[in-house]
């Protein structure tokens, strides 16, 4: 049976850009045919997109690598290379994407939300692009850019209308199995539920025309859960997105804690984890009323709203109807569909200079692209590089950074000695 996975890593690799072509027009009766090398195609991008068709991060556990297609190279007769196909990687609604150092890149809360996770490399320009009045027969072209590549952390926070919160073995799994078609494992010992379960509830009972909403069975919480005790905040995050919360209290007289103490501890743990959770609509429900007997504590003693028995069915219909009303009210206050745009991460233009040992290393997309030519031994190519770097201001920036004549400078795969202009 497939496991529920709510944390995973994914390695995204965008496609590399195709190289530009070096070619010249060669036809009968055409003298001095000019350069006609075409551009390389752009590499494909990798997107992460929230989808209702995915409910777990299980697909990334054994197969974390996702990549897009490379662009093809240009060719003669100004034929451009084909762009690489984009790769769309589907993740569950409620997936939060982090960098490895913990920075949040995106929160794909609703189906359709999309993040540009890795940008494809731009295709190189063919030699036809370098034709100028001075340079009539350029014998060089640009190489394609390497596509972006990195690891990302994925964290799933369940998107449910209602979250069931309570101590271990309080009857949450039995309840969700009675009011929905979910079939969680049920047993008479603590921490039976080791993973969240989602169930779809139809208000008024199954087979009716009532409103539908989803209920999440959250594994049992104990005192100190907000600090990591027990199953800890590993599952507390699944409560964050719930529109309403049901605090399930065990009325069994043999329970370890009195109903009022259970409510106090559970609300305290929710408040410590996320104070805003205490502002969500909630119901405090007494569970296992069939075991409580006639001497059970009154509702007012623990702030209860109603009492139920998942075994006998007492109070279940009233519970589902009251939850339906709460959920309907909350849905009116929140959009049901995403209006978020595609989340792009523009690459920084320009360049930066870093001193490493005795060398000056120039980082930046524009600077690296300027030196990524097919033939660095070609005098015309070297002239183009010098002119392009000067236009970008790299020489002035190197001088301001302290570079002296004869110092080593590294840009991409090109190394040279710094020669400042007089």
DRENDO-1510 file (C-alpha; in Angstrom, 1 decimal, always signed):
<recs>
REC; n; res; u; v; w
REC; 1; UNK; +0.0; +0.0; +0.0 .
REC; 2; UNK; +1.3; +3.4; -1.0 .
REC; 3; UNK; +2.5; +5.6; +1.9 .
REC; 4; UNK; +1.6; +9.2; +2.5 .
REC; 5; UNK; +4.7; +11.4; +2.0 .
REC; 6; UNK; +4.6; +15.0; +3.1 .
REC; 7; UNK; +8.3; +15.9; +2.8 .
REC; 8; UNK; +10.6; +15.3; -0.1 .
REC; 9; UNK; +13.4; +16.8; -2.2 .
REC; 10; UNK; +13.4; +17.4; -5.9 .
REC; 11; UNK; +16.3; +18.0; -8.3 .
REC; 12; UNK; +15.3; +20.2; -11.2 .
REC; 13; UNK; +17.5; +20.6; -14.3 .
REC; 14; UNK; +16.4; +23.0; -17.0 .
REC; 15; UNK; +17.5; +22.4; -20.6 .
REC; 16; UNK; +20.7; +23.7; -22.0 .
REC; 17; UNK; +20.5; +26.2; -24.9 .
REC; 18; UNK; +21.6; +25.0; -28.3 .
REC; 19; UNK; +24.8; +26.4; -29.9 .
REC; 20; UNK; +24.7; +28.9; -32.7 .
REC; 21; UNK; +26.1; +27.8; -36.0 .
REC; 22; UNK; +29.1; +29.0; -38.0 .
REC; 23; UNK; +28.2; +28.8; -41.7 .
REC; 24; UNK; +28.5; +30.7; -44.9 .
REC; 25; UNK; +26.3; +30.9; -47.9 .
REC; 26; UNK; +27.7; +28.6; -50.6 .
REC; 27; UNK; +25.7; +28.5; -53.8 .
REC; 28; UNK; +26.5; +28.5; -57.5 .
REC; 29; UNK; +26.5; +31.9; -59.1 .
REC; 30; UNK; +26.6; +33.6; -55.7 .
REC; 31; UNK; +29.9; +35.3; -55.1 .
REC; 32; UNK; +31.1; +36.1; -51.6 .
REC; 33; UNK; +28.2; +34.6; -49.8 .
REC; 34; UNK; +27.9; +36.0; -46.4 .
REC; 35; UNK; +27.5; +34.4; -43.0 .
REC; 36; UNK; +24.2; +32.5; -42.5 .
REC; 37; UNK; +24.6; +30.4; -39.3 .
REC; 38; UNK; +21.3; +30.1; -37.4 .
REC; 39; UNK; +20.7; +30.6; -33.7 .
REC; 40; UNK; +20.5; +27.7; -31.3 .
REC; 41; UNK; +17.1; +26.9; -29.6 .
REC; 42; UNK; +16.4; +27.9; -26.0 .
REC; 43; UNK; +16.5; +25.2; -23.3 .
REC; 44; UNK; +13.2; +24.1; -21.7 .
REC; 45; UNK; +12.1; +25.4; -18.3 .
REC; 46; UNK; +11.0; +23.3; -15.3 .
REC; 47; UNK; +7.8; +24.4; -13.6 .
REC; 48; UNK; +6.3; +23.1; -10.4 .
REC; 49; UNK; +2.5; +23.3; -10.5 .
REC; 50; UNK; -0.2; +22.5; -7.9 .
REC; 51; UNK; -2.7; +19.9; -9.1 .
REC; 52; UNK; -5.8; +18.3; -7.6 .
REC; 53; UNK; -4.7; +15.0; -9.2 .
REC; 54; UNK; -1.8; +14.6; -6.8 .
REC; 55; UNK; -2.3; +14.0; -3.1 .
REC; 56; UNK; +1.2; +13.1; -1.8 .
REC; 57; UNK; +4.9; +13.7; -2.5 .
REC; 58; UNK; +5.4; +9.9; -2.8 .
REC; 59; UNK; +6.5; +10.2; -6.5 .
REC; 60; UNK; +9.7; +12.1; -5.4 .
REC; 61; UNK; +10.8; +9.7; -2.8 .
REC; 62; UNK; +12.6; +7.2; -5.1 .
REC; 63; UNK; +12.7; +9.4; -8.3 .
REC; 64; UNK; +13.6; +13.0; -7.3 .
REC; 65; UNK; +15.1; +14.1; -10.6 .
REC; 66; UNK; +13.1; +16.2; -13.1 .
REC; 67; UNK; +14.6; +17.8; -16.2 .
REC; 68; UNK; +13.5; +19.7; -19.3 .
REC; 69; UNK; +14.6; +19.1; -22.9 .
REC; 70; UNK; +17.7; +20.8; -24.3 .
REC; 71; UNK; +17.5; +23.2; -27.3 .
REC; 72; UNK; +18.9; +22.0; -30.5 .
REC; 73; UNK; +21.8; +23.6; -32.4 .
REC; 74; UNK; +21.4; +26.1; -35.2 .
REC; 75; UNK; +22.6; +25.3; -38.7 .
REC; 76; UNK; +23.3; +26.9; -42.0 .
REC; 77; UNK; +20.9; +28.8; -44.2 .
REC; 78; UNK; +19.9; +30.7; -41.0 .
REC; 79; UNK; +18.0; +27.7; -39.7 .
REC; 80; UNK; +17.3; +28.1; -36.1 .
REC; 81; UNK; +17.5; +25.3; -33.6 .
REC; 82; UNK; +14.3; +24.0; -32.0 .
REC; 83; UNK; +13.5; +25.1; -28.4 .
REC; 84; UNK; +13.4; +22.4; -25.8 .
REC; 85; UNK; +10.1; +21.2; -24.4 .
REC; 86; UNK; +9.2; +22.6; -20.9 .
REC; 87; UNK; +8.7; +20.2; -18.1 .
REC; 88; UNK; +5.7; +20.7; -15.8 .
REC; 89; UNK; +6.1; +18.8; -12.5 .
REC; 90; UNK; +2.8; +18.4; -10.6 .
REC; 91; UNK; +2.7; +18.6; -6.8 .
REC; 92; UNK; -0.3; +18.4; -4.4 .
REC; 93; UNK; -2.2; +21.5; -3.5 .
REC; 94; UNK; -0.7; +23.1; -0.4 .
REC; 95; UNK; +3.0; +22.4; -1.3 .
REC; 96; UNK; +5.5; +24.9; -0.1 .
REC; 97; UNK; +8.8; +25.0; -1.9 .
REC; 98; UNK; +12.0; +25.9; +0.0 .
REC; 99; UNK; +15.7; +26.3; -1.0 .
REC; 100; UNK; +18.1; +24.0; +0.8 .
REC; 101; UNK; +19.0; +26.9; +3.2 .
REC; 102; UNK; +15.3; +27.3; +4.2 .
REC; 103; UNK; +14.2; +30.3; +2.1 .
REC; 104; UNK; +10.6; +30.0; +0.9 .
REC; 105; UNK; +10.3; +30.3; -2.9 .
REC; 106; UNK; +6.6; +29.7; -3.3 .
REC; 107; UNK; +3.5; +28.4; -1.6 .
REC; 108; UNK; +1.4; +26.5; -4.2 .
REC; 109; UNK; -1.8; +26.6; -2.2 .
REC; 110; UNK; -4.4; +26.1; -4.9 .
REC; 111; UNK; -4.6; +24.1; -8.2 .
REC; 112; UNK; -3.0; +26.1; -11.0 .
REC; 113; UNK; -0.4; +28.0; -8.9 .
REC; 114; UNK; +2.9; +27.6; -10.6 .
REC; 115; UNK; +6.6; +28.3; -9.9 .
REC; 116; UNK; +9.4; +28.6; -12.4 .
REC; 117; UNK; +11.8; +26.3; -10.6 .
REC; 118; UNK; +14.6; +26.2; -13.1 .
REC; 119; UNK; +15.1; +28.5; -16.1 .
REC; 120; UNK; +16.3; +27.0; -19.4 .
REC; 121; UNK; +19.5; +28.3; -21.0 .
REC; 122; UNK; +19.3; +30.8; -23.9 .
REC; 123; UNK; +20.3; +29.5; -27.3 .
REC; 124; UNK; +23.6; +30.9; -28.7 .
REC; 125; UNK; +23.6; +33.3; -31.6 .
REC; 126; UNK; +24.8; +32.1; -35.0 .
REC; 127; UNK; +27.6; +33.9; -36.9 .
REC; 128; UNK; +25.0; +35.7; -39.0 .
REC; 129; UNK; +24.2; +37.8; -35.9 .
REC; 130; UNK; +27.7; +39.2; -35.7 .
REC; 131; UNK; +27.8; +40.7; -39.2 .
REC; 132; UNK; +28.8; +44.3; -39.1 .
REC; 133; UNK; +30.3; +46.8; -41.5 .
REC; 134; UNK; +33.7; +46.2; -39.9 .
REC; 135; UNK; +33.3; +42.4; -39.6 .
REC; 136; UNK; +32.1; +41.0; -42.9 .
REC; 137; UNK; +32.9; +37.4; -42.4 .
REC; 138; UNK; +32.6; +36.4; -38.7 .
REC; 139; UNK; +33.9; +32.9; -38.1 .
REC; 140; UNK; +32.6; +32.5; -34.6 .
REC; 141; UNK; +29.2; +32.0; -32.9 .
REC; 142; UNK; +27.9; +31.8; -29.4 .
REC; 143; UNK; +27.6; +28.7; -27.3 .
REC; 144; UNK; +24.3; +28.0; -25.7 .
REC; 145; UNK; +23.8; +28.7; -22.0 .
REC; 146; UNK; +23.7; +25.9; -19.5 .
REC; 147; UNK; +20.2; +25.5; -17.9 .
REC; 148; UNK; +19.7; +26.2; -14.3 .
REC; 149; UNK; +20.1; +23.2; -11.9 .
REC; 150; UNK; +19.4; +22.9; -8.2 .
REC; 151; UNK; +17.8; +20.9; -5.4 .
REC; 152; UNK; +14.6; +22.1; -3.7 .
REC; 153; UNK; +12.8; +21.0; -0.5 .
REC; 154; UNK; +9.1; +20.2; -0.8 .
REC; 155; UNK; +6.8; +20.4; +2.2 .
REC; 156; UNK; +3.1; +19.5; +2.0 .
REC; 157; UNK; +0.5; +21.2; +4.1 .
REC; 158; UNK; -2.9; +19.5; +3.6 .
REC; 159; UNK; -5.6; +21.6; +2.2 .
REC; 160; UNK; -8.8; +20.5; +4.1 .
REC; 161; UNK; -11.9; +22.3; +5.1 .
REC; 162; UNK; -12.0; +20.8; +8.6 .
REC; 163; UNK; -9.2; +19.4; +10.8 .
REC; 164; UNK; -9.9; +16.9; +13.6 .
REC; 165; UNK; -7.6; +17.6; +16.6 .
REC; 166; UNK; -7.4; +15.6; +19.7 .
REC; 167; UNK; -5.3; +13.4; +22.0 .
REC; 168; UNK; -4.2; +9.9; +20.7 .
REC; 169; UNK; -6.8; +7.2; +20.7 .
REC; 170; UNK; -9.7; +9.7; +21.2 .
REC; 171; UNK; -11.8; +8.4; +18.3 .
REC; 172; UNK; -10.8; +10.7; +15.4 .
REC; 173; UNK; -10.2; +7.8; +12.9 .
REC; 174; UNK; -13.4; +6.1; +13.8 .
REC; 175; UNK; -15.3; +9.4; +13.4 .
REC; 176; UNK; -13.9; +10.1; +9.9 .
REC; 177; UNK; -14.6; +6.6; +8.8 .
REC; 178; UNK; -18.3; +7.0; +9.9 .
REC; 179; UNK; -18.9; +10.4; +8.3 .
REC; 180; UNK; -16.9; +9.8; +5.1 .
REC; 181; UNK; -15.6; +7.0; +2.8 .
REC; 182; UNK; -12.1; +7.3; +4.3 .
REC; 183; UNK; -10.8; +4.0; +5.8 .
REC; 184; UNK; -8.0; +4.9; +8.2 .
REC; 185; UNK; -6.5; +2.2; +10.5 .
REC; 186; UNK; -8.4; +1.9; +13.7 .
REC; 187; UNK; -7.1; +0.1; +16.8 .
REC; 188; UNK; -7.4; +0.5; +20.6 .
REC; 189; UNK; -3.9; +1.9; +21.3 .
REC; 190; UNK; -2.3; +5.3; +21.1 .
REC; 191; UNK; -0.8; +6.7; +17.9 .
REC; 192; UNK; -2.8; +4.3; +15.7 .
REC; 193; UNK; -2.8; +7.0; +13.1 .
REC; 194; UNK; +0.7; +7.7; +11.9 .
REC; 195; UNK; -0.2; +9.8; +8.8 .
REC; 196; UNK; -3.0; +12.2; +8.0 .
REC; 197; UNK; -6.2; +11.0; +6.3 .
REC; 198; UNK; -8.6; +13.0; +4.2 .
REC; 199; UNK; -12.3; +12.2; +3.9 .
REC; 200; UNK; -15.1; +13.8; +1.9 .
REC; 201; UNK; -18.2; +14.5; +3.9 .
REC; 202; UNK; -21.6; +15.1; +2.5 .
REC; 203; UNK; -23.7; +17.1; +5.0 .
REC; 204; UNK; -26.8; +15.1; +6.0 .
REC; 205; UNK; -25.2; +11.8; +5.4 .
REC; 206; UNK; -23.9; +9.8; +2.4 .
REC; 207; UNK; -26.2; +9.6; -0.6 .
REC; 208; UNK; -27.9; +13.0; +0.0 .
REC; 209; UNK; -27.7; +16.2; -1.9 .
REC; 210; UNK; -26.1; +18.2; +0.9 .
REC; 211; UNK; -22.9; +20.3; +0.7 .
REC; 212; UNK; -19.6; +18.5; +0.4 .
REC; 213; UNK; -16.4; +19.4; +2.3 .
REC; 214; UNK; -13.2; +17.7; +3.3 .
REC; 215; UNK; -12.1; +16.6; +6.7 .
REC; 216; UNK; -8.5; +15.8; +7.8 .
REC; 217; UNK; -7.8; +13.2; +10.5 .
REC; 218; UNK; -4.6; +14.6; +12.1 .
REC; 219; UNK; -2.5; +12.2; +14.1 .
REC; 220; UNK; -2.9; +12.6; +17.9 .
REC; 221; UNK; -1.4; +15.5; +19.7 .
REC; 222; UNK; +0.1; +15.4; +23.2 .
REC; 223; UNK; +1.3; +18.1; +25.5 .
REC; 224; UNK; +4.5; +19.6; +24.2 .
REC; 225; UNK; +3.6; +18.8; +20.5 .
REC; 226; UNK; +4.3; +22.4; +19.5 .
REC; 227; UNK; +7.9; +21.9; +20.8 .
REC; 228; UNK; +8.3; +18.6; +18.9 .
REC; 229; UNK; +7.2; +16.0; +21.5 .
REC; 230; UNK; +5.4; +12.9; +20.3 .
REC; 231; UNK; +4.7; +13.3; +16.6 .
REC; 232; UNK; +5.2; +17.0; +17.2 .
REC; 233; UNK; +5.0; +19.7; +14.5 .
REC; 234; UNK; +5.5; +17.0; +11.9 .
REC; 235; UNK; +1.7; +17.0; +11.6 .
REC; 236; UNK; +0.8; +20.3; +13.2 .
REC; 237; UNK; +1.5; +22.0; +9.8 .
REC; 238; UNK; -1.4; +20.1; +8.3 .
REC; 239; UNK; -3.8; +22.1; +10.5 .
REC; 240; UNK; -2.6; +25.5; +9.2 .
REC; 241; UNK; -4.8; +25.6; +6.1 .
REC; 242; UNK; -8.0; +24.2; +7.6 .
REC; 243; UNK; -11.0; +26.5; +7.5 .
REC; 244; UNK; -12.4; +25.1; +10.7 .
REC; 245; UNK; -11.1; +23.0; +13.6 .
REC; 246; UNK; -12.9; +20.3; +15.6 .
REC; 247; UNK; -11.4; +19.8; +19.0 .
REC; 248; UNK; -12.3; +16.2; +19.9 .
REC; 249; UNK; -12.5; +15.5; +23.7 .
REC; 250; UNK; -12.6; +12.0; +25.1 .
REC; 251; UNK; -15.5; +11.7; +27.6 .
REC; 252; UNK; -14.5; +8.2; +28.6 .
REC; 253; UNK; -14.2; +8.3; +32.4 .
REC; 254; UNK; -11.0; +6.3; +32.2 .
REC; 255; UNK; -9.3; +8.9; +30.0 .
REC; 256; UNK; -5.9; +10.1; +31.3 .
REC; 257; UNK; -7.0; +13.8; +31.3 .
REC; 258; UNK; -10.4; +15.3; +32.3 .
REC; 259; UNK; -12.3; +16.9; +29.3 .
REC; 260; UNK; -11.5; +20.5; +30.5 .
REC; 261; UNK; -7.8; +19.6; +30.8 .
REC; 262; UNK; -7.8; +18.1; +27.3 .
REC; 263; UNK; -9.3; +21.3; +25.8 .
REC; 264; UNK; -6.8; +23.5; +27.7 .
REC; 265; UNK; -3.8; +21.5; +26.6 .
REC; 266; UNK; -4.9; +21.2; +22.9 .
REC; 267; UNK; -5.7; +24.9; +22.5 .
REC; 268; UNK; -2.4; +25.8; +24.2 .
REC; 269; UNK; -0.5; +23.7; +21.8 .
REC; 270; UNK; -2.3; +25.1; +18.8 .
REC; 271; UNK; -1.6; +28.7; +20.1 .
REC; 272; UNK; +2.1; +28.0; +20.7 .
REC; 273; UNK; +2.4; +26.6; +17.2 .
REC; 274; UNK; +0.4; +29.3; +15.3 .
REC; 275; UNK; -1.4; +31.9; +17.4 .
REC; 276; UNK; -3.8; +32.6; +14.5 .
REC; 277; UNK; -5.2; +29.0; +14.7 .
REC; 278; UNK; -7.0; +30.1; +17.8 .
REC; 279; UNK; -9.0; +32.6; +15.7 .
REC; 280; UNK; -10.3; +29.9; +13.4 .
REC; 281; UNK; -13.9; +28.8; +13.7 .
REC; 282; UNK; -14.0; +25.7; +15.9 .
REC; 283; UNK; -16.3; +23.2; +17.5 .
REC; 284; UNK; -15.4; +21.5; +20.8 .
REC; 285; UNK; -17.0; +18.1; +20.6 .
REC; 286; UNK; -17.3; +15.5; +23.3 .
REC; 287; UNK; -16.5; +12.1; +21.9 .
REC; 288; UNK; -17.4; +8.6; +23.1 .
REC; 289; UNK; -20.5; +9.7; +24.9 .
REC; 290; UNK; -21.7; +6.1; +24.8 .
REC; 291; UNK; -18.9; +5.3; +27.3 .
REC; 292; UNK; -19.3; +8.3; +29.5 .
REC; 293; UNK; -22.4; +7.2; +31.4 .
REC; 294; UNK; -25.0; +9.4; +33.1 .
REC; 295; UNK; -22.4; +11.1; +35.3 .
REC; 296; UNK; -20.5; +12.7; +32.4 .
REC; 297; UNK; -19.4; +16.3; +32.9 .
REC; 298; UNK; -21.8; +19.0; +31.5 .
REC; 299; UNK; -20.9; +20.7; +28.2 .
REC; 300; UNK; -20.4; +24.0; +29.9 .
REC; 301; UNK; -17.6; +22.5; +32.1 .
REC; 302; UNK; -15.2; +22.2; +29.1 .
REC; 303; UNK; -16.8; +24.7; +26.7 .
REC; 304; UNK; -18.3; +21.9; +24.6 .
REC; 305; UNK; -20.7; +22.5; +21.7 .
REC; 306; UNK; -22.2; +19.0; +21.3 .
REC; 307; UNK; -21.6; +15.4; +22.2 .
REC; 308; UNK; -21.3; +12.5; +19.8 .
REC; 309; UNK; -20.6; +8.7; +19.6 .
REC; 310; UNK; -18.9; +7.5; +16.4 .
REC; 311; UNK; -19.8; +3.9; +17.4 .
REC; 312; UNK; -23.6; +4.4; +17.9 .
REC; 313; UNK; -24.0; +7.4; +15.6 .
REC; 314; UNK; -25.3; +9.8; +18.2 .
REC; 315; UNK; -24.9; +13.4; +17.2 .
REC; 316; UNK; -23.1; +12.7; +13.9 .
REC; 317; UNK; -25.8; +14.2; +11.7 .
REC; 318; UNK; -25.9; +17.4; +13.7 .
REC; 319; UNK; -22.1; +17.6; +13.6 .
REC; 320; UNK; -21.9; +17.3; +9.9 .
REC; 321; UNK; -24.6; +19.9; +9.4 .
REC; 322; UNK; -22.9; +22.4; +11.7 .
REC; 323; UNK; -19.6; +21.9; +10.1 .
REC; 324; UNK; -21.2; +22.4; +6.6 .
REC; 325; UNK; -22.5; +25.8; +7.8 .
REC; 326; UNK; -19.1; +26.8; +9.2 .
REC; 327; UNK; -17.3; +25.8; +6.0 .
REC; 328; UNK; -19.8; +27.5; +3.7 .
REC; 329; UNK; -19.3; +30.8; +5.7 .
REC; 330; UNK; -15.5; +30.5; +5.4 .
REC; 331; UNK; -15.6; +29.7; +1.7 .
REC; 332; UNK; -17.4; +32.9; +1.0 .
REC; 333; UNK; -14.5; +34.8; +2.6 .
REC; 334; UNK; -11.9; +32.9; +0.6 .
REC; 335; UNK; -11.5; +32.4; -3.1 .
REC; 336; UNK; -12.2; +28.8; -4.2 .
REC; 337; UNK; -9.9; +29.1; -7.2 .
REC; 338; UNK; -6.4; +30.5; -7.5 .
REC; 339; UNK; -5.9; +33.9; -9.0 .
REC; 340; UNK; -2.2; +33.8; -8.4 .
REC; 341; UNK; +0.0; +34.4; -11.5 .
REC; 342; UNK; +2.9; +32.2; -12.5 .
REC; 343; UNK; +5.7; +32.9; -10.0 .
REC; 344; UNK; +8.8; +33.7; -12.0 .
REC; 345; UNK; +12.2; +34.4; -10.5 .
REC; 346; UNK; +14.0; +36.8; -12.8 .
REC; 347; UNK; +17.7; +36.2; -13.0 .
REC; 348; UNK; +19.8; +39.2; -12.0 .
REC; 349; UNK; +21.3; +41.0; -14.9 .
REC; 350; UNK; +24.7; +42.6; -14.9 .
REC; 351; UNK; +27.7; +41.1; -13.0 .
REC; 352; UNK; +29.5; +41.0; -9.7 .
REC; 353; UNK; +33.3; +40.6; -9.0 .
REC; 354; UNK; +34.7; +38.3; -6.4 .
REC; 355; UNK; +38.3; +38.1; -5.3 .
REC; 356; UNK; +39.3; +34.4; -4.9 .
REC; 357; UNK; +43.0; +33.8; -3.9 .
REC; 358; UNK; +45.0; +35.8; -6.5 .
REC; 359; UNK; +42.3; +36.0; -9.2 .
REC; 360; UNK; +39.3; +38.2; -9.9 .
REC; 361; UNK; +36.3; +36.1; -10.8 .
REC; 362; UNK; +33.4; +37.9; -12.7 .
REC; 363; UNK; +30.0; +36.4; -12.1 .
REC; 364; UNK; +26.9; +37.4; -14.0 .
REC; 365; UNK; +24.8; +36.2; -16.9 .
REC; 366; UNK; +25.7; +39.0; -19.3 .
REC; 367; UNK; +29.4; +38.8; -18.7 .
REC; 368; UNK; +29.5; +35.0; -19.1 .
REC; 369; UNK; +27.4; +35.2; -22.2 .
REC; 370; UNK; +29.9; +37.7; -23.7 .
REC; 371; UNK; +32.8; +35.3; -23.5 .
REC; 372; UNK; +30.9; +32.1; -24.5 .
REC; 373; UNK; +32.0; +32.0; -28.1 .
REC; 374; UNK; +32.8; +29.0; -30.2 .
REC; 375; UNK; +36.4; +29.9; -31.1 .
REC; 376; UNK; +38.4; +31.9; -28.6 .
REC; 377; UNK; +41.5; +31.7; -30.8 .
REC; 378; UNK; +39.8; +33.8; -33.5 .
REC; 379; UNK; +41.1; +37.4; -33.5 .
REC; 380; UNK; +37.7; +38.7; -34.5 .
REC; 381; UNK; +36.1; +36.8; -31.6 .
REC; 382; UNK; +38.6; +38.3; -29.1 .
REC; 383; UNK; +37.9; +41.7; -30.5 .
REC; 384; UNK; +34.1; +41.2; -30.0 .
REC; 385; UNK; +34.7; +40.0; -26.4 .
REC; 386; UNK; +36.8; +43.0; -25.6 .
REC; 387; UNK; +34.3; +45.4; -27.0 .
REC; 388; UNK; +31.3; +43.7; -25.3 .
REC; 389; UNK; +33.0; +43.6; -21.8 .
REC; 390; UNK; +34.0; +47.2; -22.2 .
REC; 391; UNK; +30.4; +48.1; -23.0 .
REC; 392; UNK; +29.2; +46.3; -19.9 .
REC; 393; UNK; +31.7; +48.2; -17.8 .
REC; 394; UNK; +33.7; +45.1; -16.6 .
REC; 395; UNK; +37.1; +46.8; -17.1 .
REC; 396; UNK; +36.1; +49.8; -15.0 .
REC; 397; UNK; +34.6; +47.5; -12.3 .
REC; 398; UNK; +37.8; +45.4; -12.2 .
REC; 399; UNK; +39.9; +48.6; -11.7 .
REC; 400; UNK; +37.6; +49.7; -8.9 .
REC; 401; UNK; +37.8; +46.3; -7.3 .
REC; 402; UNK; +41.6; +46.7; -7.1 .
REC; 403; UNK; +42.8; +44.7; -10.2 .
REC; 404; UNK; +46.2; +45.6; -11.4 .
REC; 405; UNK; +48.0; +45.0; -14.7 .
REC; 406; UNK; +48.9; +41.4; -15.0 .
REC; 407; UNK; +46.3; +40.1; -12.4 .
REC; 408; UNK; +44.4; +37.0; -13.4 .
REC; 409; UNK; +40.7; +37.4; -14.4 .
REC; 410; UNK; +38.2; +34.6; -14.8 .
REC; 411; UNK; +34.9; +34.9; -16.6 .
REC; 412; UNK; +33.1; +31.6; -17.3 .
REC; 413; UNK; +35.6; +29.3; -19.0 .
REC; 414; UNK; +37.8; +32.2; -20.1 .
REC; 415; UNK; +41.0; +33.2; -18.2 .
REC; 416; UNK; +43.1; +36.2; -19.1 .
REC; 417; UNK; +45.4; +38.8; -17.6 .
REC; 418; UNK; +44.1; +42.2; -16.8 .
REC; 419; UNK; +45.4; +45.0; -19.1 .
REC; 420; UNK; +43.8; +48.3; -18.1 .
REC; 421; UNK; +43.6; +51.0; -20.7 .
REC; 422; UNK; +45.9; +54.0; -20.2 .
</recs>
